[in-house]
């Protein structure tokens, strides 16, 4: 009696899927493997290396980006899940040579030390401040509670976010 074998694959290599995303205002049509995490897609396919890989377990927040305006940890999503979406990374904060208020805040208030967590902290803060432009210190601390910093006691990070909130309110009111 002949032994049956499993059918042989007729294709070589992984199957790719075309996605269309807008990253920092620029449209991209890219073929990706369905298993590619968003963090790897941003870093390897688009060269957005400001999005850091810290833990791959959603614990640290270093990979935080904005997906359709909402802060998400890019190590928890597949790139194909973001098809037809808008993504903002830390590289997109600066506009026309002018720092975003959150970048300015981190500079003015010394909100970074080694800088590894900084992109994720900034993107979390930008998403948070979009929904809460006048936060209390406790609200800021709660908003960044999913982001880890191994260098600071968070005091200057909180000050940096508060600085950005004030600056954004002043700009909105026409004072800046």
C-alpha positions as CSV (number, residue, x, y, z in Angstrom):
1,X,0.0,0.0,0.0
2,X,1.4,3.4,-1.0
3,X,1.9,6.0,1.7
4,X,0.2,9.3,0.9
5,X,2.3,12.4,1.3
6,X,1.2,16.0,2.0
7,X,0.7,18.0,-1.1
8,X,3.6,20.1,-2.1
9,X,3.4,23.9,-2.1
10,X,3.0,25.5,-5.5
11,X,4.1,28.9,-4.4
12,X,7.4,30.1,-3.1
13,X,7.9,32.6,-0.3
14,X,5.3,34.3,1.8
15,X,2.1,35.7,0.4
16,X,2.1,39.5,0.4
17,X,-0.9,41.8,0.8
18,X,-1.0,45.3,-0.6
19,X,-1.9,48.0,1.9
20,X,-2.4,51.7,1.6
21,X,-1.6,53.9,4.5
22,X,-0.9,57.5,5.1
23,X,2.1,58.1,7.3
24,X,2.9,61.6,8.5
25,X,0.8,62.9,5.6
26,X,2.4,60.9,2.9
27,X,0.5,58.1,1.1
28,X,2.2,54.7,0.8
29,X,1.1,51.6,-1.2
30,X,3.2,48.8,0.1
31,X,3.2,45.0,-0.2
32,X,3.6,43.4,3.2
33,X,3.5,40.0,4.8
34,X,0.2,39.6,6.8
35,X,2.2,38.7,9.9
36,X,4.4,41.9,9.8
37,X,3.8,43.9,13.0
38,X,3.1,47.6,12.5
39,X,6.3,48.6,14.4
40,X,8.4,46.5,12.0
41,X,6.6,47.8,8.9
42,X,7.2,51.4,10.0
43,X,10.9,50.8,10.8
44,X,11.9,48.4,8.0
45,X,9.6,49.2,5.1
46,X,9.2,53.0,5.6
47,X,12.4,53.9,7.5
48,X,10.6,55.4,10.5
49,X,13.1,54.4,13.1
50,X,11.9,56.9,15.6
51,X,9.3,54.3,16.5
52,X,11.3,52.1,18.9
53,X,11.0,48.4,19.7
54,X,11.3,48.1,23.5
55,X,9.6,44.9,24.6
56,X,7.3,43.4,21.9
57,X,4.8,42.7,24.7
58,X,2.9,46.0,24.9
59,X,4.5,46.7,28.3
60,X,6.8,49.6,27.6
61,X,5.0,52.0,25.1
62,X,8.3,52.9,23.2
63,X,6.5,51.9,20.0
64,X,3.5,54.2,20.4
65,X,2.2,55.9,17.3
66,X,-1.1,57.6,16.5
67,X,-3.5,55.5,14.4
68,X,-6.3,57.7,13.1
69,X,-5.5,60.1,15.9
70,X,-5.5,57.5,18.7
71,X,-2.4,56.4,20.5
72,X,-1.7,52.7,20.0
73,X,1.2,50.5,20.7
74,X,2.5,49.5,17.2
75,X,3.8,46.1,18.5
76,X,0.2,45.0,19.0
77,X,-1.1,45.5,15.5
78,X,-0.3,43.9,12.2
79,X,0.5,46.3,9.4
80,X,-2.4,44.9,7.3
81,X,-4.8,45.9,10.1
82,X,-3.9,49.6,9.3
83,X,-4.9,49.4,5.7
84,X,-6.7,52.7,4.6
85,X,-5.6,54.4,7.9
86,X,-3.6,57.4,8.9
87,X,-0.6,56.9,11.0
88,X,1.5,59.6,12.8
89,X,5.0,58.9,14.1
90,X,7.4,61.0,16.0
91,X,9.1,62.0,12.7
92,X,5.9,63.8,11.7
93,X,5.7,66.1,14.7
94,X,8.0,68.8,13.5
95,X,6.5,70.9,10.7
96,X,8.4,73.3,8.5
97,X,11.4,73.4,10.8
98,X,9.3,74.2,13.8
99,X,9.1,71.8,16.8
100,X,5.8,70.6,17.9
101,X,4.9,71.9,21.4
102,X,5.5,68.4,22.9
103,X,9.0,68.4,21.4
104,X,9.6,71.9,22.7
105,X,8.3,70.8,26.1
106,X,10.6,67.9,26.4
107,X,13.5,70.1,25.4
108,X,12.6,73.0,27.8
109,X,11.6,70.9,30.8
110,X,14.4,68.3,30.4
111,X,11.9,65.5,29.9
112,X,14.4,63.0,28.5
113,X,17.6,61.3,29.5
114,X,18.6,58.4,27.3
115,X,15.8,59.2,24.9
116,X,14.7,55.6,24.2
117,X,11.1,56.1,25.6
118,X,10.8,59.6,24.4
119,X,9.1,59.0,21.0
120,X,6.5,56.8,22.6
121,X,6.0,59.3,25.4
122,X,5.6,62.1,23.0
123,X,3.1,60.3,20.8
124,X,1.1,59.2,23.8
125,X,1.0,62.8,25.0
126,X,0.0,64.2,21.6
127,X,-2.9,61.8,21.5
128,X,-3.9,62.5,25.1
129,X,-3.7,66.3,24.7
130,X,-5.9,66.2,21.6
131,X,-8.7,64.9,23.9
132,X,-7.7,66.7,27.1
133,X,-6.1,70.1,26.4
134,X,-6.0,71.2,30.0
135,X,-5.0,68.2,32.0
136,X,-4.2,68.0,35.7
137,X,-0.9,66.4,36.8
138,X,-2.8,63.3,37.9
139,X,-4.4,63.0,34.5
140,X,-1.1,63.3,32.7
141,X,0.4,60.7,35.0
142,X,-2.5,58.4,34.2
143,X,-2.2,59.0,30.5
144,X,1.4,58.0,30.4
145,X,1.0,55.1,32.8
146,X,1.3,52.6,29.9
147,X,4.7,54.0,28.9
148,X,7.8,53.1,30.9
149,X,10.9,55.2,31.4
150,X,13.8,53.5,33.1
151,X,15.9,56.6,33.5
152,X,13.7,59.3,35.2
153,X,11.2,59.6,38.0
154,X,8.7,61.0,35.4
155,X,8.7,64.4,37.1
156,X,10.2,66.2,34.1
157,X,8.2,64.1,31.6
158,X,5.0,65.3,33.4
159,X,6.3,68.9,33.3
160,X,7.1,68.5,29.6
161,X,3.6,67.4,28.8
162,X,2.1,70.2,31.0
163,X,4.3,72.7,29.1
164,X,3.0,71.4,25.8
165,X,-0.6,71.6,27.0
166,X,-0.1,75.3,28.0
167,X,1.7,76.1,24.8
168,X,-1.0,74.5,22.7
169,X,-3.8,76.3,24.6
170,X,-2.0,79.7,24.2
171,X,-1.6,79.0,20.5
172,X,-5.3,78.1,20.1
173,X,-6.2,81.3,22.0
174,X,-3.9,83.4,19.8
175,X,-1.4,84.3,22.5
176,X,1.6,82.6,21.2
